[in-house]
Amino acid sequence: MNERIHLRTWGDLACFTRPEMKVERVSYPVMTPSAARGLLESILYKPQFRWRVHRIAVRKPIRFLSIRRNEVKETISETQFKAAANGEPVEVIIADDTTNKNKGRTQRNTLALREVEYVIEASLELTSLANRPRRKPPCEDEPDGDDNPPKYFGMFRRRAESGQCFARPCFGCREFPADFELADETAMRVEPNPNVDTDLGLMLYDVFDLDMMHELGRVQASPQRTFFPARLEKGLVTIPAWTEIKHQLGGAA
């Protein structure tokens, strides 16, 4: 069995948005596999491997909170970005600006989770890009040598222990930051269990074809949603392997 890491993560708010909700944001009751993968990648990401999430422990009671937020319906363009980078004046988009009703500002309700805590159990799998020539030089904290799981596990542990990350980890939305620390397998035992065992229905597995994301020579993968029947049992959500999910996209299992 591949070596596994355990990462404890917690925060005040979380929103793992259901994709079937078109306007309002409504969170799944627990963290999704893609959100867990994104959190791990914010600490360490390399095209030479991908994270495989095995289980997610839910260590706090599932509680929802309804909030209303100001959001904008537009984003800054590439031209505006380049102009701002060159010190030229650009029109600023402010979500809280109530003086101009035509700025694409809108109020939306969010059904989020409050006071969450999870432990993510994951391993890593090498991709077709491992041990091939790189487009970019290795980062400063990457040891020399071939690409292999122990090398990247060591990098992840060092980064997690020191609180390093490439981007601030979050729970679904950038406004909901996540704290993290290394844990061990004992953290997967949820005792006492704050939630009853329940079927969670179809849950989003990922928004990409994970094979295509790391295909040699491919620049960007197209969005491809996949789902799986989720269940919370003894405080744990068990995540199936990608090989069990990919037949939804017409691939061989």
C-alpha positions, 0 to 999 in steps of 0.5 A: 500500500502506498504511503499516506499522509494525514492533514488536519484542517479547520476553519470558521466557515466553508462552502463546498458548492453544489453544482446543480444550484445555479444562482445561490450558493448551497454547500454540501454537508461535508468537504468534497474530494476536489476541495480536499485535492485543491487544499493539498495542492495549495501546499504542494503541487507538481505536474509530476504527481497527483493527489489521491484522496482516500478518506475524509474524517468529519470531526465537528458537528455539521452545522449550516449558516445562511449569509448574504454577500455582495458579489460582482458579475464581472472580472477584470480583463487582461487588458486592464490587468496589463494596464494596472501592472504598468501603473496606468489608471484602471477602473476598480471593481468594488463589490461593496459599492452601493452608489453605482447600481450598474456595476454588475454588483449583486447580492446572493445568499450562501448556505455555508458550513460553520466551525468545520474540522476535517482530517484528509487522508491521501496518497500521491500517484506519479503521472506520465510527466514524472522523470521527464524533462521539465519546462521550468526549473525545480523549486528551491526546496525540491531535492535532487534525484528522480521523481518518486513518492518519498521525495514529494512526501518529504517536501509536503511534510516539510512545507506543512510543518512550517506552514508553507503554501503556494496559495492560502488554503481555503474551504471552497471559497477564497473568503473562507480560509483554512488552517492546517497541520500535519496529523497521523492515522489516529486522527482518523478515529472520530470519537465521540462521533458528532454526526449520525451515519447518513447517506449524503446522496450524489456528491461531486467527485471532481470537475476535471478528467484527472487523466487529461489534466496530466497528459503529456503535452496537454496544456489545459484540461476541459471541465468534466464533472463526475459524481459518486454516491457518498456516505458518512459512516463512523465520522468518515467519508470514503472516497472511491478511486479515480479508476472507479469513477472514470467510466462516467466519462466513457473511459475504461475502468 
